[in-house]
Amino acid sequence: PLLHRYRDHLAIRDRKPITQRTALTAAVALLAALGEAPIAELSQRHLTSTLRKRPGHRASLHGFLSFLASQGGPSLTIAKLRQDPVAQEKRLRADIRRWRKRLENPRTATEARALLAVLIARIYGLPLQRVLALRCDEVEATHRCITLWPDDDALVLGQPLARAFLRWIAWSSTWRASEGPWVFPGRHRHQPLSETAIAYHLSEKGKDPLRER
């Protein structure tokens, strides 16, 4: 009966047939680990055993566990996968190389802002939100040097990032404009660029050559 209700739940939510089959297959695999015992006895041990045997069910089981808890069943969680620090570092370096290459010929001013902000954050290990909150009066720019937060924890941008920042200043008509105080303004000049906007412009969806020409 639980699986029947879960099938109806998926259908009501307009899930595609292949998605429904995948979700039901994952749910069946988890319940099979329980055997003949009642649903109330389903535990993290059963979940761990299922994921060890069928790691491909991880994504599909998230939905079933949520449904199970909503039906009064046990509340189980899927632990986050541990990421290899070496692999993370390699991926970060690859991302930085890709973002630098895109910054050489950005399609729009907003894309340039997004790339600059995320590069500063990732290269110098800063919270992205702090970089996005950077104000124009917190930047000292000369023809060869860029210093951020000169009156606080001064950060001097290294090359080639400093040159890219200087190009951005030369290109951007909003730099030190009266509309707002932000180095990385959002769509509404009185607010800085958001992390959601950053994610959009770093994705393939944001790479529209006609956007904001």
Long-range contacts (C-beta under 8 A, 24 or more apart in sequence): 2-31, 2-39, 2-68, 2-71, 2-73, 3-27, 3-28, 3-31, 5-71, 6-64, 6-67, 9-67, 10-63, 22-60, 23-60, 23-63, 23-64, 25-57, 25-60, 26-54, 26-57, 26-60, 26-61, 26-64, 27-60, 27-61, 27-64, 29-53, 29-54, 29-57, 30-57, 30-61, 30-64, 39-68, 39-73, 39-74, 40-73, 40-74, 42-68, 42-73, 42-74, 42-76, 43-74, 43-76, 44-76, 44-77, 47-76, 47-78, 51-78, 92-122, 95-122, 96-122, 96-123, 99-202, 100-160, 100-164, 103-164, 107-207, 107-208, 107-209, 107-211, 108-208, 108-211, 108-212, 108-213, 109-171, 109-172, 109-174, 109-212, 110-193, 110-197, 110-201, 110-211, 110-212, 111-201, 111-206, 111-207, 112-168, 112-171, 112-172, 113-168, 113-172, 113-184, 113-185, 113-193, 113-201, 114-184, 114-193, 114-197, 114-198, 114-200, 114-201, 114-202, 114-206, 115-201, 115-202, 116-161, 116-164, 116-165, 116-168, 116-184, 117-184, 117-193, 117-198, 118-198, 118-202, 119-161, 119-164, 120-148, 120-157, 120-161, 123-161, 124-155, 128-195, 128-198, 129-195, 131-184, 132-182, 132-184, 132-192, 132-193, 132-194, 132-195, 132-198, 133-182, 133-192, 134-182, 134-183, 134-184, 134-192, 135-181, 135-182, 135-183, 136-175, 136-176, 136-181, 136-182, 136-183, 137-181, 138-183, 139-183, 141-165, 141-166, 141-169
